[in-house]
Structures are given as C-alpha cells and as structure tokens.
C-alpha cells in the first residue's frame, strides 16, 4: 500500500496502516530529513531480520534506531558523556546519528551491535508523527545494499517492492544526503561518516573528535 503524505486524510490513513503493519512485524518505508528509510519494530527480532533480508545485508551491519524525542536516548543508551548531551540538544532533531553503549536491560536483537546502539531523531514531521505512535524503530536507508539510497518513494519501491507492506510518500527527499554518524563509545570519539553535519560543527562540542576512515550508507 502506498499513501500520499501531502494529502492530510491520506496521511492519516497511511500512519494508521504503517503503525498496524509495524505491530504485525512488517516493514514500512517512510520519508526522513535525509533519505527514505525502511523501518521495522526495533523490539521484534524477526522484523529486524526481515529488514536486513530486504536490503540484502548481514547481521554484521545492524540498523540504526530512530526516536521521536531526545529524552529517549537515555532509555536506549548508557554512559552518555556531557559533551554528547550538549551535541544532541543542539543538533536534534536533525541529520546526526550517535553511537552509544546500549542499555543492558534492552531485550532486542538488531544484529551484531557489540552492545552498542546507533540513535537518531529525524527532523521530518511525518517520521516524527509515526515514531510518536510506535516508539523507537529500526530504520535503515531504503535501498538494496550496493545501490544508492532512495530519495523518492518510486526509487524505494523499485528496489524493495513487495517486501515492504506500507510506503509513505513524502515527495523527493529534502537533502538526499545521509546523516552524519558519530561514534561516542570509545575514549576518543570518531566520525564514522561525514554527512550534512560537518566535523567542524561537531568540534564546537568536542574538538577531539577524529575524522572518518571510510564512508558508510545508512539513513
């Protein structure tokens, strides 16, 4: 099913259909402020595996988790340094994914995370509307591995087809640039992927952040 998010009534029906699909362990494609994402219930291991299978990627590349509020970071992560809190407060919602140590009490299986979790709050009202209904979602870029991330719903549908139950069409992606990924789990933080938010911007909060080695691909 595909829904046009620019039409209020259709968007409302799309949200309801997306929420129902996610609760049933199915996959949803949604617009974000970067590129389109493919979403699954983060607490449903089979749904997360279906997401990885749809993209054609292994468990060694676990999906990030999108949240609807900055406060959710504390429910998912531990050992959050004060500089990272300041960074998130200033740059969320927005195109910044932060990797932290995950809460040990979490009963989920995102793949081989090595007890870490990648978290982002997107600056897209349609994504936030869904997240506020569902809670945290495992969301990766809506593409098959090795292909460019989808910036339109048609590109996502061409790649993912019937493996996705609901497509929310938000029009062309505003930026088309994936999020910046910042790993804050080590003694020295490292930028894993440069995106819309630059290393120079992040140095305003911590000037020891190291530059990235190689590019990555998630939303």
Buried (B, 14 or more C-beta within 10 A) or exposed (E): EBBBBEEEEBBEBBBEBBBEBBEEBBBBBBBBBBBBBBBBBBBBBEBBBBBBEBBEBEEEBBBBBBBBEBEBBEBBBEEBEEBBBEBBEEBBBBBBBBBBBBEEEBEBBBBEBEEBBBBBBBBBBBBBBBBEBBBBBBBBBBBBBEBEBBBBBEBBBEBBEEBBBBBBBBEEBBBBBBBBBBBBBEEEBBBBBBBBBEBEBBEEBBEEBEEBEEEBBBB
